[in-house]
Amino acid sequence: MKSIQKKDFMEAGTVVKTHGTKGDLKIVTDIKVKLTEWAFLEIREKLVPFYIEQAQTANHDEWLVK
């Protein structure tokens, strides 16, 4: 079984803050991103998978993701 390694992924953006009270995150990106069902966040130098329930653009370089 192959383990998940950071070199197998590309950095798409940065979580800058939470948004609201229902679990949304504001993510800033400087590249064109197509969000899928899953995203990996780097937390304490480890990749952690998260299911994306919904995503919408806040403006040209920001996303609100739940």
Summary of the structure (lengths in Angstrom):
residues: 66
radius of gyration: 12.3
end to end distance: 29.7
largest distance: 39.8
contacts: 115
relative contact order: 0.27
helix: 5%
strand: 48%
